[in-house]
């Protein structure tokens, strides 16, 4: 956009006055010991005035939004003894009891310890095409697998041996025809999200019906369901449902009672969304949202105010490549990248007071 700058005309009289004032000031400065009347009067007044009081120290500046003690530090990528594993677009889940991470969607199901090293792998014909797996409160695992025309929830030992199926019971319409693509487990509940239909089903860990939510209706967009969809889905420790909707450039938090708060605005500036993906929340109440186009993670506090963003494209440690799925595990954030860039692990939280 071109911006025109206008000048105002000056009269010869004004130019002359300005020149004289400039010359007068220059002469006063050039004359040794010369003092102007104003300066002399000022010095005299200062000599008669009482000594000034000691000024109180300035109050510390309150940090602006986006500043503050929150930090994110890259630690490592999930690896074996032979080096970093080149995962791409994998599904993640975290076991808070054993502090282990499960990875599905790239060959066998893999388990990693708290240091990010692979400790176990397993696979079987029944688990082929598993879309997700999670550790349950009793120590068993639950796997979400595709079935013709639907899905199945398989109960497994911690070694991945299938020991039965968790069959949903008493599920109302239209949730009986759910086609979930994402599963979460928290507080002895299994959460199934059908992103295309924008519907979420909650079961107990035996398959009994607990609750269901129509996210499209909750955000008053039921008539646009087919055009929107849920992209990222998570569940926090309090049972709140977290989801993102790409065409709206928004993230949402839904309580178990169905109350919804949305946040985020479209834009490329820090703190704004381009193409939203995964979403998670830590124990301190901070929300994390992946932005695929920025290749960054945006952080918001419990009041949904922007705190920080980090990552970005590149080849430096901690750079990201179209981050999609994210999960929180204690004070660590696990980020699934595309382009065979693996799973990045960050330490996140409040830094010590300086």
BELGI-V188190 format. One record per pair of residues at least 24 apart in sequence whose C-alpha atoms are under 8 Angstrom apart, sorted by the first residue. I is the first residue (numbers start at 0). J is the second residue. Records with the same first field share a line. If there is no record, write none. Layout:
I: J, J
This chain:
64: 304, 305, 306
65: 305, 306, 307
66: 306, 307
67: 306
68: 349, 350, 351, 352
69: 306, 307, 347, 348, 349, 350
70: 347, 348, 349, 350
71: 309, 345, 346, 347, 348
72: 317, 345, 346, 347
73: 316, 317, 343, 344, 345, 346
74: 317, 343, 344, 345, 346
75: 115, 343, 344, 345
76: 115, 341, 342, 343, 344
77: 111, 115, 116, 117, 341, 342, 343, 344
78: 115, 116, 117
79: 116, 117
80: 116
83: 341
84: 341, 342
85: 339, 340, 341, 342
86: 335, 336, 337, 339, 340, 341, 342
87: 335, 336, 337, 338, 339, 340, 341
88: 323, 324, 335, 336, 337
89: 324, 335, 336
90: 130, 131, 324, 335
91: 131, 324, 325, 326, 333, 335
92: 131, 132, 133, 183, 326
93: 133, 134, 326, 327, 328
94: 133, 134, 328
95: 328, 329
98: 328
101: 132, 133
102: 131, 132
103: 129, 130, 131, 132
104: 128, 129, 130, 131
115: 344
121: 158, 159
122: 159
125: 161
130: 180, 181, 182
131: 181, 182
132: 182
133: 183, 184
134: 184
135: 184, 187, 204
136: 186, 187
143: 182
149: 176, 177, 178
150: 178, 179
165: 204, 205, 206
166: 205, 206
167: 202, 205, 206, 207, 208
168: 206, 207, 208
169: 207, 208
170: 208
174: 198, 200, 211
181: 232
183: 233, 234
184: 234
185: 234, 235, 236, 238
186: 236, 238
190: 234
192: 232
193: 229
194: 228, 229, 230
195: 224, 225, 227, 228, 229
196: 224, 225, 228
197: 224, 228, 229
212: 257
217: 257, 258, 259
218: 259
230: 275, 276, 277
231: 275, 276, 277, 278, 323, 324
232: 277, 278, 279
233: 277, 278, 279, 326
234: 279, 280
235: 279, 280, 281
236: 282
241: 278, 279
242: 277, 278
243: 275, 276, 277, 278
244: 275
245: 274, 275, 276
248: 272, 273, 274, 275
249: 275
250: 275, 278, 288
262: 303
267: 293
269: 307, 308
270: 297, 305, 306, 307, 308
276: 322, 323, 324
277: 322, 323, 324, 325
278: 324, 325, 326
279: 325, 326, 327
280: 327
281: 327, 328, 329, 330
282: 329
289: 322, 323, 324, 325
290: 321, 322, 323
291: 320, 321, 322, 323
292: 321
293: 321
294: 319, 320, 321, 322
295: 319, 321, 322
296: 322
317: 343, 345
319: 343
